[in-house]
Amino acid sequence: MKTVNRIPNALSILAIVGLGIIVYSNTFFSSFHFDDDFYIINNFAIRNIHDLQDIWKICPCRFITFFSLALNYHFNGLNVFAYHLFNIAIHLGSACFVWWLTLLTLSTPVMREEKISHHANIIALFAGLIFVTHPVQIEAVTYIWQRTASLCAFFYLASLCFYVRSRLDQGRAYYILSLITAVLAMFTKENAITLPLMIVLYEISFLKLKKDLNWEQLYPFWVILFIIPLTMSLTNSVRFQEIQSITGGPGGISPIHYLLTQFRVMIAYIRLSFLPLHLNLDYDYPIYKNLFDIPVLASFLCLAGILYFAKHIFSKYRLISFSIFWFFLTLLPESSILPQEDVIFEHRLYLPLVGYCIFLASGVYYLLGKNNLKTMIIVLSLVVACNSVLTYQRNKIWKNEIILWQDVVQKSPHKARAYNNLGWAYYNQGNFTEAISDYNKAIEINPQYIYSYDDRGLIYAQEGNFTQAIAEYNKAIKINPYYAQIYYHRGLAFSKQNNNPQALEDMEKAKELGYNGI
């Protein structure tokens, strides 16, 4: 088996890229989905690639993401193939960085004398293959808007790889590349804020030979750490009203309740990493409010036990320990005390899954490969094969909106948004009967779900029944008088009735509340 340990780098990259293309080969013409309508199809701010100021205003901390969408639109309009091609290319690049990071790590001063480093090529190859084929990654790859997660991970991984290479080779060029890609990550998605902490963790785990850290190398990254909070502060892009709407009101979730729920969610994320079955775009997940609820307490104790285990094995199994800490550190921005409207989404696992992939590849080596490398290769090959089949099959569900939301309705039958979005898919196909039926079901589940009233109003307006449409908009406004889009739609309905004063008043109200056409 000696030849297995000397896999050429080009062959490893070819294997990762080739398998990645195969498992995503049935997605190139999958339709736009979910928030793609809001952020791409009807987002007029990305229509002019030269208007950087307009793109910047959408969300400064995600400027790079929106700029990439503007590039897609500039060259390809709404040709879905080009958007998918970009997303898949980013995913393949990220997988190659996972491979490179694993390879670099096994050549660090701490790891190079370990027996596992003698098999660095095969360990790195399987880490990259598991990452590129894992079914959980679909949401950040096939779902176009969620390139915000995969593109951020791409720059995040690139920055760390360049940093490690600069430390191993004392290469200034790689260090500069690390700083540049770190900045790009910070302007792609907010969860890049953990990157400076990850670099410190990496230094402690693999690069520190003396008692103290090399702070001279780290200081620029601590400056970069403040890019996101400073950008939010200086551009007033922190959506306090949105945060208040999440935390306040009868259906709101407080920071402490969000944290308690995240204990359960993190256990779900671990399960999805090891057993990626029953994937769902829109989970119907309960909110937990008491630490001493048995599911919450059990989850908390389990997570604490995992972290204690990682600390306990740090000196002997440093690569495994690091991969566990990676998983939890990269989850922190979206799984802590800062409430998100949705408590769980699979795309939030995209970057944390790097830790899982390194953990699995190295863990199987320590369990099996030390004594029988062939058995390790067979086991990991089976994992990659199962992942590949599951990913290819799951991608069929993402073919179009109706198939996707039928799948969600089946798995989340008590969630109003699932029926509302299935209704919207039927609406876009001109099937108003099915759309109304699903909107009615959404309202039956949640009478306060304003989006279904709004969408029912659109159908009535489309049919020329403007009186009924206005009645639907009135119901929605009564529930939430601060939702700008409904005033805009009601204004259009009033204008069709030649009620121009009322139409003008609604249009002004929509503008006042921040309606910008997306």
C-alpha positions as CSV (number, residue, x, y, z in Angstrom):
1,M,0.0,0.0,0.0
2,K,3.0,2.3,-0.1
3,T,2.0,3.8,-3.4
4,V,-1.3,4.9,-2.0
5,N,0.5,7.3,0.3
6,R,2.1,9.1,-2.6
7,I,-0.9,10.2,-4.5
8,P,0.1,13.0,-6.8
9,N,-1.4,16.4,-5.8
10,A,-2.8,16.9,-9.3
11,L,-4.6,13.5,-9.2
12,S,-6.1,14.3,-5.8
13,I,-7.5,17.6,-7.1
14,L,-8.8,15.9,-10.2
15,A,-10.6,13.3,-8.1
16,I,-12.2,15.9,-5.9
17,V,-13.2,18.2,-8.8
18,G,-14.4,15.3,-11.0
19,L,-16.5,13.7,-8.3
20,G,-18.0,17.0,-7.3
21,I,-19.0,17.7,-10.9
22,I,-20.7,14.3,-11.2
23,V,-22.8,14.6,-8.0
24,Y,-23.9,18.1,-9.0
25,S,-24.3,17.4,-12.7
26,N,-28.1,17.3,-12.5
27,T,-28.4,20.8,-11.0
28,F,-27.2,23.1,-13.7
29,F,-30.7,23.9,-14.9
30,S,-32.5,23.7,-11.5
31,S,-34.8,26.7,-11.0
32,F,-34.3,29.7,-8.8
33,H,-35.6,28.9,-5.3
34,F,-37.0,30.6,-2.1
35,D,-35.1,33.9,-1.5
36,D,-33.6,33.8,-5.0
37,D,-36.8,35.7,-6.0
38,F,-36.0,38.5,-3.5
39,Y,-32.2,38.7,-3.8
40,I,-31.8,37.9,-7.5
41,I,-34.9,37.9,-9.8
42,N,-36.4,41.1,-8.3
43,N,-33.3,42.7,-7.0
44,F,-32.9,45.7,-9.2
45,A,-29.8,46.8,-7.3
46,I,-27.7,44.1,-9.0
47,R,-28.8,45.0,-12.5
48,N,-26.0,47.5,-13.1
49,I,-22.5,46.1,-12.4
50,H,-21.0,49.6,-12.7
51,D,-23.2,51.0,-9.9
52,L,-21.1,49.8,-7.0
53,Q,-22.7,52.2,-4.6
54,D,-26.1,50.7,-5.2
55,I,-24.8,47.2,-4.7
56,W,-23.0,48.3,-1.5
57,K,-26.2,49.7,-0.1
58,I,-28.0,46.3,-0.2
59,C,-25.9,44.9,2.6
60,P,-22.4,46.2,3.1
61,C,-21.2,43.2,5.0
62,R,-22.2,41.0,2.0
63,F,-21.0,43.2,-0.7
64,I,-18.8,40.5,-2.3
65,T,-21.8,38.1,-2.5
66,F,-24.0,40.7,-4.1
67,F,-21.2,41.8,-6.5
68,S,-20.9,38.2,-7.6
69,L,-24.6,38.1,-8.3
70,A,-24.3,41.4,-10.2
71,L,-21.5,39.8,-12.3
72,N,-23.7,36.8,-13.1
73,Y,-26.6,39.2,-14.1
74,H,-24.3,41.4,-16.2
75,F,-23.0,38.5,-18.3
76,N,-25.9,36.1,-18.2
77,G,-29.1,37.9,-17.1
78,L,-31.3,35.4,-15.4
79,N,-29.9,32.4,-17.2
80,V,-29.9,29.9,-14.2
81,F,-27.1,27.8,-15.7
82,A,-24.5,30.5,-15.1
83,Y,-25.5,31.0,-11.5
84,H,-25.2,27.2,-10.8
85,L,-21.9,27.0,-12.6
86,F,-20.5,29.7,-10.4
87,N,-21.9,28.1,-7.2
88,I,-20.5,24.7,-8.1
89,A,-17.1,26.2,-9.0
90,I,-16.9,27.8,-5.6
91,H,-17.9,24.5,-3.9
92,L,-15.2,22.6,-5.8
93,G,-12.6,25.3,-4.8
94,S,-13.6,25.1,-1.2
95,A,-13.3,21.3,-1.3
96,C,-9.8,21.7,-2.7
97,F,-8.9,24.1,0.1
98,V,-10.1,21.4,2.6
99,W,-7.7,19.0,1.0
100,W,-4.9,21.5,1.1
101,L,-5.6,22.6,4.7
102,T,-5.4,18.9,5.8
103,L,-2.2,18.3,3.9
104,L,-0.6,21.5,5.3
105,T,-1.7,20.6,8.8
106,L,-0.1,17.2,8.7
107,S,3.2,18.9,7.7
108,T,3.2,21.3,10.6
109,P,5.9,21.1,13.3
110,V,3.5,19.4,15.8
111,M,2.1,16.8,13.3
112,R,5.0,16.0,11.0
113,E,6.6,13.5,13.4
114,E,3.3,11.7,14.0
115,K,2.6,8.4,12.2
116,I,-0.5,9.8,10.6
117,S,1.5,12.3,8.7
118,H,3.1,9.4,6.7
119,H,-0.4,9.0,5.2
120,A,-1.1,12.7,4.7
121,N,-2.0,12.4,1.1
122,I,-4.7,9.8,1.6
123,I,-6.1,11.5,4.7
124,A,-6.3,14.9,2.9
125,L,-7.9,13.3,-0.2
126,F,-10.7,11.7,1.8
127,A,-11.3,14.9,3.7
128,G,-11.8,16.7,0.4
129,L,-13.9,14.0,-1.1
130,I,-16.2,13.8,2.0
131,F,-16.6,17.6,1.9
132,V,-17.4,17.8,-1.8
133,T,-20.0,15.0,-1.8
134,H,-21.7,15.5,1.6
135,P,-25.5,15.9,1.1
136,V,-25.8,18.7,3.7
137,Q,-23.8,21.0,1.4
138,I,-26.6,21.0,-1.2
139,E,-28.4,23.9,0.4
140,A,-25.3,26.1,0.1
141,V,-24.5,25.0,-3.5
142,T,-27.8,24.2,-5.4
143,Y,-29.7,27.0,-3.6
144,I,-28.2,29.9,-5.5
145,W,-28.6,32.7,-2.9
146,Q,-26.8,30.6,-0.3
147,R,-23.6,31.1,-2.2
148,T,-23.2,33.6,0.6
149,A,-22.3,30.6,2.8
150,S,-20.1,28.8,0.3
151,L,-18.3,31.9,-1.0
152,C,-17.5,33.0,2.6
153,A,-16.2,29.5,3.4
154,F,-14.1,29.7,0.2
155,F,-12.3,32.9,1.3
156,Y,-12.2,31.7,4.9
157,L,-10.4,28.5,4.0
158,A,-8.2,30.2,1.5
159,S,-7.1,32.7,4.1
160,L,-6.3,30.0,6.6
161,C,-4.4,27.9,4.0
162,F,-2.3,30.9,2.9
163,Y,-1.6,31.8,6.5
164,V,-0.4,28.3,7.3
165,R,1.7,28.1,4.2
166,S,3.3,31.5,5.0
167,R,4.2,30.2,8.5
168,L,5.6,27.0,7.2
169,D,7.7,28.6,4.4
170,Q,8.2,32.1,5.9
171,G,6.6,33.3,2.7
172,R,5.5,36.9,2.7
173,A,3.5,36.6,-0.5
174,Y,1.3,33.9,1.1
175,Y,0.8,36.1,4.2
176,I,-0.4,39.0,2.1
177,L,-2.7,36.7,0.2
178,S,-4.0,35.5,3.6
179,L,-4.8,39.0,4.7
180,I,-6.5,39.9,1.3
181,T,-8.8,36.8,1.4
182,A,-9.6,37.4,5.0
183,V,-10.9,40.9,4.1
184,L,-12.9,39.4,1.2
185,A,-14.4,36.8,3.6
186,M,-15.4,39.6,6.0
187,F,-17.4,41.3,3.2
188,T,-19.0,38.1,2.0
189,K,-20.9,36.9,5.1
190,E,-20.9,37.9,8.8
191,N,-19.8,34.5,10.1
192,A,-16.3,35.2,8.8
193,I,-15.8,37.0,12.1
194,T,-14.5,33.8,13.6
195,L,-11.5,33.7,11.2
196,P,-9.0,35.5,13.5
197,L,-10.0,33.2,16.4
198,M,-9.6,30.2,14.2
199,I,-6.1,31.4,13.2
200,V,-5.2,31.7,17.0
201,L,-6.7,28.2,17.6
202,Y,-4.6,26.9,14.7
203,E,-1.4,28.5,16.1
204,I,-2.0,26.9,19.5
205,S,-2.8,23.5,18.0
206,F,-0.1,23.1,15.3
207,L,2.4,26.0,15.0
208,K,3.3,27.1,18.5
209,L,6.6,25.6,19.6
210,K,7.5,28.2,22.2
211,K,5.6,29.3,25.2
212,D,4.2,32.5,23.7
213,L,2.2,33.0,20.5
214,N,3.8,34.9,17.6
215,W,1.6,38.0,18.1
216,E,3.4,40.0,15.4
217,Q,1.9,37.6,12.8
218,L,-1.5,37.8,14.4
219,Y,-2.0,41.5,15.0
220,P,-3.3,42.3,11.5
221,F,-6.0,39.7,11.8
222,W,-7.2,41.2,15.0
223,V,-7.6,44.5,13.1
224,I,-9.5,42.6,10.4
225,L,-11.7,41.2,13.2
226,F,-13.3,44.6,13.6
227,I,-14.2,45.1,10.0
228,I,-17.7,43.6,10.4
229,P,-18.8,45.5,13.5
230,L,-17.3,48.7,12.2
231,T,-19.0,48.3,8.8
232,M,-22.3,47.7,10.5
233,S,-21.9,50.7,12.7
234,L,-20.6,53.2,10.1
235,T,-23.2,52.2,7.5
236,N,-26.1,51.8,9.9
237,S,-26.7,48.4,8.4
238,V,-27.5,46.7,11.7
239,R,-31.2,45.9,11.3
240,F,-32.4,46.7,14.8
241,Q,-36.0,46.8,13.7
242,E,-35.6,43.3,12.2
243,I,-33.9,42.1,15.4
244,Q,-36.7,43.6,17.5
245,S,-39.3,41.9,15.4
246,I,-37.6,38.5,16.0
247,T,-37.2,39.0,19.7
248,G,-40.4,40.9,20.5
249,G,-44.1,40.2,20.3
250,P,-46.0,37.0,21.1
251,G,-44.2,34.9,18.5
252,G,-40.8,36.3,19.2
253,I,-37.7,34.5,20.6
254,S,-35.5,36.0,23.2
255,P,-31.7,35.6,23.1
256,I,-31.8,33.1,26.0
257,H,-34.5,31.0,24.4
258,Y,-32.6,31.1,21.1
259,L,-29.5,29.8,22.9
260,L,-31.4,27.0,24.7
261,T,-32.9,26.0,21.3
262,Q,-29.5,26.0,19.7
263,F,-28.3,23.3,22.2
264,R,-30.9,21.0,20.5
265,V,-30.0,22.4,17.0
266,M,-26.3,21.7,17.4
267,I,-27.1,18.1,18.3
268,A,-29.3,18.0,15.1
269,Y,-26.3,19.4,13.1
270,I,-24.1,16.6,14.5
271,R,-26.6,14.0,13.5
272,L,-26.9,15.5,10.0
273,S,-23.1,15.4,9.7
274,F,-22.9,11.7,10.5
275,L,-26.3,10.6,9.1
276,P,-27.5,13.1,6.4
277,L,-31.0,11.7,5.9
278,H,-34.4,13.4,5.8
279,L,-32.9,16.7,4.7
280,N,-35.3,19.6,4.7
281,L,-35.1,23.1,3.4
282,D,-37.5,24.4,6.0
283,Y,-37.5,22.6,9.3
284,D,-40.4,23.0,11.7
285,Y,-38.3,23.2,14.8
286,P,-39.7,23.8,18.4
287,I,-38.5,26.7,20.5
288,Y,-37.2,25.6,24.0
289,K,-37.5,28.0,27.0
290,N,-36.2,26.0,29.9
291,L,-32.7,24.6,30.5
292,F,-34.1,21.8,32.6
293,D,-36.4,20.5,29.9
294,I,-35.0,17.0,29.4
295,P,-34.1,17.4,25.7
296,V,-32.4,20.7,26.3
297,L,-30.5,19.5,29.4
298,A,-29.5,16.3,27.7
299,S,-28.2,18.2,24.7
300,F,-26.3,20.7,26.8
301,L,-24.6,17.8,28.8
302,C,-23.8,16.0,25.5
303,L,-22.2,19.1,24.0
304,A,-20.3,19.8,27.1
305,G,-19.1,16.2,27.1
306,I,-17.9,16.5,23.5
307,L,-16.0,19.7,24.3
308,Y,-14.4,18.2,27.4
309,F,-13.4,15.1,25.3
310,A,-11.8,17.4,22.7
311,K,-9.8,19.2,25.4
312,H,-8.9,15.9,27.1
313,I,-7.4,14.4,23.9
314,F,-5.7,17.6,22.8
315,S,-2.1,16.6,23.5
316,K,-2.4,13.0,22.1
317,Y,-4.9,13.4,19.2
318,R,-4.5,17.1,18.3
319,L,-5.9,16.8,14.8
320,I,-9.2,15.3,16.1
321,S,-9.3,17.8,18.9
322,F,-8.9,20.7,16.5
323,S,-11.6,19.4,14.1
324,I,-14.1,19.3,17.0
325,F,-13.2,22.8,18.1
326,W,-13.5,24.0,14.5
327,F,-17.0,22.6,14.2
328,F,-18.3,24.5,17.3
329,L,-16.3,27.7,16.7
330,T,-17.6,28.2,13.2
331,L,-21.2,27.5,14.4
332,L,-21.0,30.3,17.0
333,P,-22.2,33.3,14.9
334,E,-25.5,31.6,14.1
335,S,-25.9,29.3,17.1
336,S,-25.3,31.4,20.1
337,I,-27.4,34.2,21.7
338,L,-28.0,36.4,18.6
339,P,-31.5,35.4,17.5
340,Q,-32.1,34.5,13.9
341,E,-35.6,34.3,12.4
342,D,-35.0,30.7,11.6
343,V,-33.3,28.6,14.3
344,I,-32.0,25.9,11.9
345,F,-30.8,25.8,8.3
346,E,-28.6,23.2,6.6
347,H,-26.5,25.9,4.8
348,R,-25.2,27.0,8.2
349,L,-23.3,23.7,8.4
350,Y,-21.2,24.5,5.3
351,L,-18.2,25.8,7.0
352,P,-18.5,23.7,10.3
353,L,-18.5,20.6,8.1
354,V,-14.8,21.2,7.4
355,G,-14.2,20.1,11.0
356,Y,-16.4,17.0,10.5
357,C,-14.6,16.0,7.3
358,I,-11.1,16.2,8.9
359,F,-12.5,14.5,12.1
360,L,-13.9,11.6,10.1
361,A,-10.9,11.0,7.9
362,S,-8.4,11.2,10.7
363,G,-10.7,9.4,13.2
364,V,-11.1,6.4,10.9
365,Y,-7.3,6.4,10.5
366,Y,-6.7,6.2,14.2
367,L,-9.4,3.5,14.6
368,L,-8.5,1.3,11.6
369,G,-5.8,2.8,9.5
370,K,-2.9,2.5,11.9
371,N,-3.0,-1.2,11.7
372,N,-4.8,-1.8,8.4
373,L,-4.7,1.0,5.9
374,K,-6.7,-1.0,3.3
375,T,-9.6,-1.3,5.7
376,M,-9.6,2.5,6.4
377,I,-9.6,3.2,2.6
378,I,-12.6,0.8,2.1
379,V,-14.6,2.4,4.9
380,L,-14.0,6.0,3.8
381,S,-14.6,5.0,0.2
382,L,-18.0,3.6,1.2
383,V,-18.8,6.9,3.1
384,V,-17.9,8.9,-0.1
385,A,-20.0,6.6,-2.3
386,C,-23.0,6.8,0.0
387,N,-22.7,10.6,0.2
388,S,-22.4,10.8,-3.6
389,V,-25.6,8.8,-4.2
390,L,-27.5,10.7,-1.5
391,T,-26.4,14.0,-2.9
392,Y,-27.2,13.2,-6.5
393,Q,-30.7,11.9,-5.5
394,R,-31.4,14.8,-3.2
395,N,-30.5,17.3,-6.0
396,K,-33.4,15.9,-8.0
397,I,-35.7,17.4,-5.3
398,W,-34.2,20.8,-6.2
399,K,-35.2,20.6,-9.8
400,N,-38.1,23.1,-9.5
401,E,-40.0,25.0,-6.8
402,I,-43.1,22.7,-6.8
403,I,-41.1,19.5,-6.3
404,L,-39.0,21.2,-3.6
405,W,-41.9,22.7,-1.6
406,Q,-43.9,19.5,-1.9
407,D,-41.0,17.8,-0.2
408,V,-41.0,20.5,2.5
409,V,-44.8,20.2,3.1
410,Q,-44.4,16.4,3.5
411,K,-41.6,16.9,6.1
412,S,-43.0,20.0,7.8
413,P,-46.8,19.6,7.5
414,H,-47.6,22.0,10.3
415,K,-45.5,24.9,9.1
416,A,-47.4,27.8,7.4
417,R,-44.4,29.0,5.3
418,A,-44.1,25.6,3.6
419,Y,-47.7,25.8,2.3
420,N,-47.3,29.5,1.4
421,N,-44.2,28.9,-0.7
422,L,-45.8,25.9,-2.4
423,G,-48.7,28.2,-3.2
424,W,-46.3,30.8,-4.5
425,A,-44.7,28.1,-6.8
426,Y,-48.2,27.3,-8.2
427,Y,-48.9,31.0,-8.6
428,N,-45.8,31.4,-10.7
429,Q,-47.0,28.6,-12.9
430,G,-50.4,30.2,-13.3
431,N,-52.2,27.5,-11.3
432,F,-54.3,29.9,-9.1
433,T,-56.6,27.1,-7.8
434,E,-53.8,25.1,-6.2
435,A,-52.1,28.3,-5.0
436,I,-55.3,29.6,-3.2
437,S,-55.7,26.1,-1.6
438,D,-52.2,26.2,-0.2
439,Y,-52.5,29.8,1.0
440,N,-55.7,28.8,2.8
441,K,-53.9,26.0,4.4
442,A,-51.1,28.3,5.5
443,I,-53.6,30.7,7.1
444,E,-55.4,27.8,8.7
445,I,-52.2,26.8,10.4
446,N,-51.2,30.3,11.3
447,P,-54.0,33.0,11.1
448,Q,-51.3,35.7,11.6
449,Y,-49.2,34.7,8.6
450,I,-49.4,37.9,6.6
451,Y,-47.6,36.7,3.5
452,S,-50.5,34.3,2.6
453,Y,-53.0,37.2,2.8
454,D,-50.6,39.3,0.6
455,D,-50.2,36.5,-1.9
456,R,-54.0,35.8,-2.0
457,G,-54.4,39.5,-2.7
458,L,-52.1,39.2,-5.7
459,I,-54.2,36.4,-7.2
460,Y,-57.4,38.3,-6.7
461,A,-55.8,41.4,-8.3
462,Q,-54.5,39.2,-11.2
463,E,-58.1,38.0,-11.7
464,G,-59.3,41.6,-11.7
465,N,-61.1,41.4,-8.4
466,F,-59.5,44.4,-6.8
467,T,-62.0,44.8,-4.1
468,Q,-61.3,41.3,-2.7
469,A,-57.5,42.0,-3.2
470,I,-57.7,45.1,-1.1
471,A,-59.7,43.2,1.6
472,E,-56.8,40.7,1.8
473,Y,-54.2,43.5,2.0
474,N,-56.2,45.1,4.8
475,K,-56.1,41.9,6.8
476,A,-52.4,41.7,6.4
477,I,-51.9,45.4,7.4
478,K,-54.0,44.9,10.4
479,I,-51.7,42.1,11.6
480,N,-48.5,44.0,10.7
481,P,-48.8,47.7,9.9
482,Y,-45.1,48.0,9.2
483,Y,-44.7,45.6,6.3
484,A,-43.9,47.9,3.4
485,Q,-44.6,45.6,0.4
486,I,-48.3,45.2,1.3
487,Y,-48.8,48.9,1.1
488,Y,-47.2,48.9,-2.3
489,H,-49.5,46.1,-3.5
490,R,-52.6,47.8,-2.1
491,G,-51.5,51.0,-3.8
492,L,-51.4,49.2,-7.1
493,A,-54.9,47.8,-6.5
494,F,-56.3,51.3,-5.6
495,S,-54.7,52.7,-8.7
496,K,-56.6,50.0,-10.8
497,Q,-59.8,51.3,-9.2
498,N,-58.8,54.8,-10.1
499,N,-58.6,55.7,-6.4
500,N,-55.4,57.8,-7.0
501,P,-55.3,59.6,-3.7
502,Q,-55.4,56.4,-1.7
503,A,-52.9,54.8,-4.2
504,L,-50.5,57.7,-3.8
505,E,-50.8,57.5,0.0
506,D,-50.0,53.8,0.1
507,M,-47.0,54.2,-2.3
508,E,-45.7,57.0,0.0
509,K,-46.2,54.7,3.0
510,A,-44.4,51.9,1.3
511,K,-41.5,54.2,0.5
512,E,-41.4,55.5,4.1
513,L,-41.2,52.0,5.5
514,G,-38.2,51.3,3.2
515,Y,-39.7,49.5,0.2
516,N,-37.1,49.5,-2.5
517,G,-38.5,47.2,-5.2
518,I,-36.9,43.9,-4.0
